[in-house]
């Protein structure tokens, strides 16, 4: 049985959130701000960035919440998903005592942030043949010290996804938090499981504007969860973690979201072509099904291939160091011209 109060670190539970009282006055032009030691003469850029950004992030949170059909109280924004991953581990895992569980091969930062916070990392392997999630192994891998389960879906670097029923089954067996990282969900034909947050109290869903939205340079990640979990994370979140420009541009992006599908359709079309092309090369042993904007590919010699492509000014990712990924590479989907260049170079390999 999940009980939030039983997994919050005691020192975090006792923290009182840092208060920024000016947020409710930011839109009032008559107010004189002499509270935050800013340079009121302005910056050398002359574009009004001498003020700290909104700490409450109320406008951008409302925009994100409306777009995703949730309440603003169920949303927290981070300086990229990396910051959110760090916050989750710091809030819910006691250093040197408790652990997180990951499904390998997967996104490397789960392990790195756990190690930085002196939290143990336990792992279970994805199925070796198809890299799908081994639900029985995940459930068996949990113990009383497991506070967070990180599930990347679609998974990086394999492109595999977890199902609704699998998430529900895990949630029913787990007293900690399931962190469902949907960084690549915009590229998938499968639907986001964000709606499950309303019915599964220990589910946390991460999304990002870096991938499908094409805004990696802004570094904006989003966490969706029940209000009690969001309130805990808000205690630890730095008060000015999102710049004013990032907040403004995310709102603009959501306002212009009608054009998002057109961009995603282009990616999906190039992905369809790439799947057929990759299978024609003799050095390719297997191309795995993928719900992301990339393919994990088993090749004869991953190091030789990546070195050859690099000499031809094309960078791909050698994933051979990951569990069960010897001589596997990950290739992202680029523009039509970029992919054509890739195919032409591969013909010479």
Steps between C-alpha positions, in 0.01 A plus 500: 500500500638839395519769767683816399591601854687172545747566218579871546838563655449642848722803442307581181164466674611762754611755238293812457491614134702809409253786472510750213233756582545720193342258249150635549621854427703434184227622265438822695702777331448735796692284744860598576714190549776553755486152653738274306821702467466525121658766281200725441688703239470204266739273318748567222265311268220745565225242461347498846675197646627675809213345699497147637245281324171394654572248774146364509512455120123535515442609140714233337366234738144596409588473130662158546211379716234615253680338206527170687150519650611491862492749785790738557542352848601173332789665308857589592760632257870432513819618336485200269385155612845454656417745778172320567673161521741647755213655698313170517802312632584772753144521629419131535825302538699494822874500416693180582176326605253492211511425130352559157419228246574542129440282192819467297609598243345842557564873540825541692409798715277300736806315622724806503265711712448212742877464536540875551245480783667190652194288423539137395403395148340161439426386148309238307570415139261559216426182304818422309333403171267797449586742785142499625427555869520190720218573742555192716867592543407859589258386772752248636768769498312717748562488873421710808785740420389566141345846495499589128457292186615677183331384180596680179220448244577519212829381639833655407686338323273206412180682395281248684191601699313379805123439486214636708430163659866449585517836678181421692636162607829644621320781685283249685811319624719799585497725805738754345474733202494389138678764292380466140736698277316585178767719342438345156123452519427763232665277240303191596176371347414382851323740731652665803410338832473843663130445567584222746633759745138571595437142614842367603624699803859379478549576131717792388525584129792695354484674164720756329496777243847392383403218263172513307458873553853563374593734786800325653684832531241633747552214749141459620372174645158431646385272780136398543383345827240532772507825695661349809802380301529831314494688832793294628707564187412872515668523841835404350470658154724809465272806501627643169590181313330604173615818327253765394580428133438129544163566662397745227610274216326191641175696514557612140570141394177377655310784334646383168454128569287456186824475304644226721333208323630616163857485633445164668351358181821588315705316761273195481522493121881506508491232768286275277746544214800446730367166623488369143839649409687369804387144432662508154856533632691174542681614815164548678407190698178625663288816517281511809145634498493850641237740632754785514668718240795261478589139435718264698690293246723197545793513260810292430745750649358802680835670567611471138166632373486802733863586420435477126193723523682752717772532236219586262361766738206291623457428871305202630504345848690181578302328777730199537583580863139446611357173628443249216587767241837385370537620138177697519470859375221753541422716199268799535263604222616818328362713218448356153829649378690377806364147464580495129860595582511219756376239252748614236791478742387157626506370144876567503558324832 
